[in-house]
Amino acid sequence: MAAQAFETSLYDPEVLIERARLFAREVVAPQVTRWERERRIGREAIREAARLGLCAIEVPREHGGLGHPYSVKCRIAEAMAAVDYGFAFSLINTQNVANKLAREAPARIRDRTVPALMAGEIIGCTALTEPHAGSDFSALPPRPSRWRAAGSSRVARPGSPMPARPMWW
């Protein structure tokens, strides 16, 4: 899959942040109640946000992203979270996974996955699980132990089923 091309103005951080604010008000805000009632992520809005580059904020330009700094992502996250924290969390996690894979994954994973994440075709997330702690950060021991996770999860937002495929390299 080829990386999408973004409108030139989106490489200007102030333009991108303002577009994100407008998107939050005009696209996300009217849907929040319905998404919550249906207990789901607004996947159609994630795809629409991706067309604005909101799933590629920090992804390096050489991998098809916008290459903005962390501070731009923070300002966009704040604008989205002011309208719907769940949507902001899904959007920023997708961007974070795309950025991490673009920078660190082997080419075979990066080339297959990053364009799909940046296009909003798949949603990225991070997962934490530790024996005897689950996903409770406060219950983690001060030093990590060696272990390997297996299996899958199906929760992206409380009660919203979504297939997940763990990936590590």
C-alpha positions as CSV (number, residue, x, y, z in Angstrom):
1,M,0.0,0.0,0.0
2,A,1.4,3.4,-1.0
3,A,1.4,6.2,1.6
4,Q,-1.1,8.9,1.0
5,A,0.0,12.4,0.0
6,F,-1.1,15.2,2.3
7,E,-2.2,18.7,1.3
8,T,0.9,20.9,1.4
9,S,-0.6,23.3,4.0
10,L,-0.8,20.5,6.6
11,Y,3.0,20.6,6.9
12,D,2.5,23.9,8.7
13,P,1.9,23.0,12.3
14,E,-0.5,25.9,13.0
15,V,-2.7,25.0,10.0
16,L,-2.8,21.3,11.1
17,I,-3.7,22.3,14.7
18,E,-6.5,24.6,13.5
19,R,-7.8,21.9,11.1
20,A,-7.8,19.5,14.1
21,R,-9.8,21.9,16.2
22,L,-12.3,22.4,13.5
23,F,-12.5,18.7,12.8
24,A,-13.2,18.1,16.6
25,R,-16.0,20.6,16.6
26,E,-17.6,19.8,13.3
27,V,-17.1,16.0,12.9
28,V,-16.4,14.5,16.3
29,A,-18.6,16.6,18.6
30,P,-21.9,15.8,16.8
31,Q,-21.2,12.1,17.0
32,V,-20.0,11.7,20.6
33,T,-23.4,10.8,22.1
34,R,-24.1,8.2,19.4
35,W,-20.7,6.6,19.7
36,E,-21.1,6.3,23.4
37,R,-24.6,5.0,23.2
38,E,-23.4,2.4,20.7
39,R,-20.3,1.7,22.8
40,R,-18.0,2.0,19.8
41,I,-15.1,4.0,18.3
42,G,-16.0,6.3,15.5
43,R,-14.0,4.4,12.9
44,E,-15.4,6.4,10.0
45,A,-14.2,9.6,11.8
46,I,-10.8,8.1,12.3
47,R,-10.5,7.5,8.6
48,E,-11.6,11.1,7.9
49,A,-9.1,12.4,10.5
50,A,-6.4,10.3,8.7
51,R,-7.1,12.2,5.5
52,L,-6.1,15.4,7.4
53,G,-2.9,13.7,8.5
54,L,-4.0,13.3,12.1
55,C,-2.8,9.6,12.1
56,A,0.6,10.7,10.8
57,I,1.5,13.8,12.9
58,E,5.0,12.7,14.1
59,V,5.6,10.0,11.5
60,P,8.8,11.0,9.6
61,R,8.2,12.5,6.2
62,E,10.4,9.9,4.6
63,H,7.8,7.3,5.6
64,G,4.9,9.4,4.4
65,G,4.0,11.3,7.5
66,L,4.0,14.9,8.4
67,G,7.1,14.9,10.6
68,H,5.8,17.3,13.2
69,P,7.3,17.5,16.7
70,Y,5.7,16.0,19.9
71,S,4.4,19.5,20.9
72,V,2.2,19.6,17.8
73,K,0.8,16.1,18.7
74,C,0.1,17.4,22.3
75,R,-1.8,20.4,21.1
76,I,-3.9,18.2,18.7
77,A,-4.6,15.7,21.4
78,E,-5.8,18.5,23.7
79,A,-8.1,19.8,21.1
80,M,-9.6,16.4,20.4
81,A,-9.8,15.4,24.1
82,A,-11.8,18.6,24.9
83,V,-14.6,17.1,22.7
84,D,-14.2,13.3,23.2
85,Y,-11.4,11.7,25.2
86,G,-12.1,8.3,23.8
87,F,-11.8,9.5,20.2
88,A,-8.6,11.4,21.0
89,F,-7.1,8.4,22.7
90,S,-7.8,6.2,19.7
91,L,-6.5,8.7,17.3
92,I,-3.3,9.5,19.2
93,N,-2.6,5.8,19.9
94,T,-3.0,5.1,16.1
95,Q,-0.6,8.0,15.4
96,N,1.8,6.7,18.1
97,V,1.9,3.2,16.7
98,A,2.5,4.5,13.2
99,N,5.3,6.7,14.4
100,K,6.9,3.9,16.4
101,L,6.7,1.4,13.6
102,A,7.9,3.9,11.0
103,R,11.0,4.6,13.1
104,E,11.8,1.2,14.6
105,A,10.1,-1.7,12.8
106,P,11.8,-3.9,10.2
107,A,10.9,-2.8,6.7
108,R,8.6,-5.8,6.1
109,I,6.4,-4.7,9.0
110,R,6.8,-0.9,8.5
111,D,6.0,-1.0,4.8
112,R,2.9,-3.2,5.3
113,T,1.5,-1.5,8.5
114,V,2.4,2.2,8.6
115,P,0.5,3.2,5.5
116,A,-2.7,1.4,6.8
117,L,-2.3,3.1,10.2
118,M,-1.8,6.6,8.6
119,A,-4.9,6.0,6.4
120,G,-7.0,5.0,9.4
121,E,-7.7,1.7,7.8
122,I,-6.5,0.0,11.0
123,I,-6.4,1.4,14.5
124,G,-3.3,1.2,16.6
125,C,-3.1,0.7,20.3
126,T,-0.7,-0.2,23.0
127,A,-1.1,-3.0,25.4
128,L,0.3,-3.7,28.8
129,T,0.0,-7.0,30.5
130,E,2.2,-8.4,33.2
131,P,1.9,-11.6,35.2
132,H,0.2,-10.9,38.6
133,A,-0.6,-7.3,37.5
134,G,-2.6,-7.4,34.3
135,S,-2.9,-3.9,33.0
136,D,-2.6,-2.2,36.4
137,F,0.5,0.1,36.2
138,S,0.5,0.6,39.9
139,A,0.8,-3.1,40.5
140,L,3.9,-3.6,38.4
141,P,7.1,-4.5,40.2
142,P,9.9,-1.9,40.1
143,R,12.0,-4.2,37.9
144,P,10.7,-5.9,34.8
145,S,10.8,-9.7,34.6
146,R,11.4,-11.7,31.4
147,W,8.2,-13.1,30.0
148,R,6.3,-13.2,26.7
149,A,2.6,-12.4,26.0
150,A,0.4,-14.6,23.8
151,G,-3.2,-14.4,22.8
152,S,-5.4,-11.5,21.8
153,S,-7.6,-8.9,23.2
154,R,-10.9,-7.6,21.9
155,V,-11.5,-4.3,23.8
156,A,-10.7,-1.0,22.4
157,R,-13.2,1.1,24.3
158,P,-15.2,-0.4,27.2
159,G,-17.7,-2.8,25.7
160,S,-16.6,-2.2,22.1
161,P,-15.5,-5.4,20.3
162,M,-12.6,-5.0,18.0
163,P,-10.2,-7.7,16.8
164,A,-6.6,-7.2,17.9
165,R,-3.4,-8.8,16.8
166,P,-0.4,-8.5,19.1
167,M,2.7,-7.5,17.2
168,W,6.3,-7.5,18.4
169,W,9.6,-8.0,16.8
